Amino acid sequence: MMENSINMPIFDEKNMTNARYSFCHSNGHVSAGITDLKKSRGNLIDTNGCVILIVTSGYAVASINFRKYPLRKGFMTLFFYDEVFRMEKISSAFSARFVTLSYELIEEALIDVPFPKFWDILYEYPVYHVMQQEWKLLNGWWEQMHWIENETVADYRDALFRIQFHTLLLAMSGKMSKGMFPPLQGDVNRQWRLVTDFLRLLNKYCTATRDVQFYADELCITTSYLNKLCRKVLQVSPKTLIDRLTVSEIKSCLANTDWSVKKIAEELHFEDVSYLCRYFRRLTGMSPIDYRNYAETL
């Protein structure tokens, strides 16, 4: 159907997610289908709980936690509600099978992953090139999820989804334990963990505050050390990351809602409309209204 220490993530339901692009076509816990993601381009994507993408054709570039990754046939990516995800480029031939699951369905499986470094590795390497012998198995897994969504009795559906998702995590955990993912290197692991913690906080609080000091305090480090970490790991400053995500939130609101600019300023805790307009123009070269008109042509 077309689109109509264990460092485990902590769930937080955000009010702003309804302005983001969503895979879900209903109010159910799961959606499985096929997408070209054209409508999502440039917008933040609401991961709901977890999203699995299996690329079947074409080429794209995804931004995951502000790092760019190529996506082509044979690639899989798995990302969660606390990650910043959007599509930067999408070829005309791009197509992917997707599964999106609510937090309620994945919560138990998240806790029961045996490999201690599972989350560290997954956050550092969110895109996986599927080996040839695994490709049929992975697509068979998607077909089972699609079948469960459309053909099974509702009373047993959620239980079947939980089993299937847990099976996928256990299979990935097993591959990690055998060294089939790139290894984490010493202190880089510790530094990357702090940066990913910052990105989770940013995804959670960016609509409420754009103060670097707030995030440094939450991480119990100094602003200078946070700046050093972000520049070393991501090659940009924390202020730049805050601005990028804030601009993406504004763009999502402009493209995906009928909110007035005043309403958007209130939702994102700007002092007033004038300040939001100056902020947006300084970082994009466009006014909010000009961007809304442009987004309507995409």
C-alpha positions in Angstrom: 0.0 0.0 0.0 1.4 3.5 -0.8 1.9 5.9 2.0 -1.9 7.3 2.3 25.9 1.3 30.8 23.0 0.5 28.2 22.1 3.7 26.5 18.4 3.0 26.0 16.1 5.8 24.9 13.6 7.4 27.3 10.1 8.1 25.9 8.6 11.6 26.0 5.5 12.4 24.1 5.9 15.8 22.4 3.0 18.2 21.6 4.8 19.3 18.4 4.9 15.9 16.7 1.6 16.5 15.0 3.3 19.1 12.8 5.8 16.5 11.5 5.5 14.1 8.6 4.0 10.9 9.7 4.0 7.4 8.2 0.8 6.4 10.1 -2.4 6.3 8.0 -4.7 5.5 10.9 -4.9 5.6 14.7 -3.5 2.1 15.0 -0.3 1.0 16.8 1.3 -0.2 13.6 1.5 0.8 10.0 3.3 -1.3 7.3 3.4 -0.1 3.7 5.5 1.2 0.8 6.6 4.9 0.5 8.6 7.1 -1.8 8.9 9.7 1.0 8.5 12.6 -1.5 6.1 14.4 0.7 8.5 14.3 3.7 11.4 15.9 2.0 12.9 18.7 4.2 10.4 18.1 7.0 11.1 16.4 10.3 9.6 12.9 10.5 7.5 11.8 13.4 8.8 8.4 14.4 5.9 7.6 16.7 7.8 5.0 18.5 10.1 3.2 16.0 10.4 3.2 12.2 12.1 0.6 10.1 12.9 1.5 6.5 13.9 -1.1 3.9 15.1 0.5 0.7 14.0 -1.4 -2.4 15.0 1.0 -5.2 16.5 4.4 -6.0 18.7 6.6 -3.9 18.3 9.1 -1.1 20.2 11.0 1.6 18.8 11.0 5.1 19.8 13.2 8.0 19.8 11.2 11.2 20.8 13.2 14.3 22.4 15.8 12.0 24.6 13.4 10.2 24.0 12.5 6.6 23.7 8.9 5.4 23.1 7.5 1.9 20.2 5.2 1.4 20.0 2.9 -1.6 18.7 -0.5 -2.5 19.8 -3.1 0.1 20.0 -0.6 3.0 18.0 -0.7 6.1 17.6 2.0 8.8 15.9 1.7 12.2 15.4 4.8 14.3 13.4 5.7 17.4 11.2 8.5 18.8 14.1 10.4 20.4 16.1 10.8 17.2 16.1 13.7 14.7 15.3 12.3 11.2 14.5 13.9 7.9 15.1 13.2 4.2 17.5 15.6 2.5 17.5 14.3 -1.0 15.3 11.7 -2.8 15.7 10.4 -6.3 12.7 9.9 -8.6 13.1 6.1 -8.4 13.3 5.9 -4.6 11.0 3.5 -2.9 11.1 1.8 0.5 9.1 -0.6 2.6 8.4 0.7 6.0 7.0 -0.4 9.4 6.2 2.1 12.1 5.3 0.9 15.6 4.0 2.9 18.6 6.0 3.2 21.8 3.4 1.0 23.6 4.2 -1.9 21.3 7.9 -1.7 21.5 8.5 -0.8 25.2 9.0 -4.4 26.4 11.3 -5.3 23.6 13.5 -2.3 24.2 14.3 -3.5 27.7 15.0 -7.1 26.6 18.0 -6.7 24.3 20.8 -9.0 25.5 23.9 -7.3 23.9 25.1 -4.6 26.3 26.4 -2.2 23.6 23.3 -2.6 21.4 22.0 1.0 21.8 25.5 2.6 21.5 26.2 0.8 18.2 22.7 1.4 16.8 22.9 5.1 17.5 26.4 5.4 16.0 25.5 3.3 13.0 21.8 3.8 12.2 22.0 2.7 8.6 22.8 -1.0 7.8 23.8 -2.5 4.5 21.9 -5.8 4.4 24.0 -8.7 3.3 22.7 -10.6 0.2 21.7 -13.7 2.2 19.8 -11.6 4.7 17.8 -9.6 2.1 15.2 -12.2 1.5 14.8 -12.8 5.3 14.3 -9.1 6.0 11.7 -8.7 3.3 10.0 -11.8 4.5 9.9 -10.1 8.0 8.2 -7.0 6.4 5.7 -9.2 4.6 4.8 -10.9 7.8 4.3 -7.5 9.5 2.1 -6.4 6.6 0.1 -9.6 6.7 -0.4 -9.3 10.5 -1.7 -5.7 10.0 -4.2 -6.6 7.3 -5.2 -10.2 7.8 -5.1 -11.2 11.5 -7.7 -11.1 14.2 -7.5 -7.8 16.2 -7.5 -9.6 19.5 -4.1 -11.1 18.8 -2.6 -8.5 16.5 -0.6 -6.5 19.0 0.9 -9.6 20.5 2.1 -10.8 17.1 3.6 -7.4 16.3 5.5 -7.4 19.6 6.9 -10.9 18.9 8.0 -9.9 15.4 9.7 -6.6 16.5 11.5 -8.4 19.3 12.7 -11.0 16.9 14.2 -8.3 14.7 16.0 -6.7 17.6 17.4 -10.1 18.8 18.7 -10.8 15.3 20.4 -7.5 15.1 21.8 -7.9 18.7 23.2 -11.3 17.7 25.0 -9.8 14.7 26.5 -7.1 16.9 27.7 -9.6 19.4 29.5 -11.4 16.6 31.3 -8.2 15.5 29.3 -7.8 12.3 28.8 -4.1 12.9 31.7 -1.6 13.0 33.2 -1.5 16.5 33.1 1.3 19.0 36.4 2.8 19.8 37.4 3.6 23.4 36.9 7.2 24.4 35.0 7.9 21.2 32.2 5.8 22.6 32.0 7.9 25.7 32.1 11.2 23.8 29.5 9.9 21.3 27.2 8.9 24.1 27.3 12.4 25.6 26.6 13.9 22.2 23.6 11.5 21.6 22.3 12.4 25.0 22.5 16.0 24.0 20.6 15.2 20.8 17.9 13.4 22.7 17.5 16.4 25.0 17.4 18.7 22.1 14.7 16.6 20.3 12.7 16.7 23.6 13.1 20.4 24.6 13.9 22.3 21.4 10.4 23.7 21.2 10.8 25.1 24.8 14.3 26.5 24.9 17.2 27.3 22.7 19.7 28.0 25.5 22.9 26.0 25.2 23.4 26.5 29.0 20.2 24.6 29.7 21.4 21.5 27.8 24.9 21.6 29.3 23.3 21.8 32.8 21.1 18.8 32.0 24.2 16.8 31.0 26.1 18.0 34.0 28.9 19.4 31.8 30.1 22.9 30.9 29.0 24.8 27.8 32.6 24.9 26.6 32.9 21.1 26.9 29.6 20.6 25.1 30.8 22.8 22.4 34.1 20.9 22.1 32.3 17.5 22.0 29.8 18.6 19.3 32.6 20.1 17.1 34.7 17.0 17.5 31.9 14.4 16.8 29.6 16.3 14.5 31.8 19.2 13.3 29.3 21.9 14.3 28.6 23.8 17.5 25.6 23.0 19.8 24.1 26.4 18.9 24.1 25.5 15.2 22.4 22.2 16.0 19.8 24.0 18.1 19.1 26.5 15.3 18.9 23.7 12.7 16.3 21.7 14.6 14.3 24.9 15.5 14.2 25.9 11.8 13.1 22.4 10.9 10.3 22.5 13.4 9.2 25.9 12.0 9.3 24.5 8.5 7.3 21.5 9.5 4.7 23.7 11.1 4.5 25.9 8.1 4.3 23.0 5.6 2.1 20.6 7.6 -0.4 22.8 9.6 -2.6 25.8 9.0 -1.3 27.5 12.1 -0.7 31.2 11.9 2.8 32.5 12.3 1.7 33.9 15.7 0.5 30.4 16.7 3.8 28.9 15.7 5.7 31.5 17.7 3.7 30.6 20.7 4.1 26.9 20.3 7.9 27.2 19.9 8.2 29.7 22.8 9.5 32.7 20.8 9.1 36.1 22.5 6.9 37.4 19.7 6.1 36.9 16.0 8.6 39.6 15.0 11.5 37.7 16.6 10.5 34.4 15.0 10.3 36.1 11.6 13.8 37.7 12.0 15.2 34.4 13.3 13.8 32.4 10.4 14.9 34.9 7.8 18.4 35.1 9.2 18.8 31.3 9.0 16.9 30.6 5.7 16.9 33.8 3.7 13.1 33.6 3.5 10.2 34.9 5.5 7.9 32.3 7.1 5.1 33.2 4.7 7.4 32.9 1.7 8.5 29.4 2.9 4.8 28.3 3.3 4.0 29.4 -0.2 7.2 27.6 -1.5 6.3 24.4 0.4 2.9 24.4 -1.2 4.6 24.0 -4.6 6.6 20.9 -3.6 
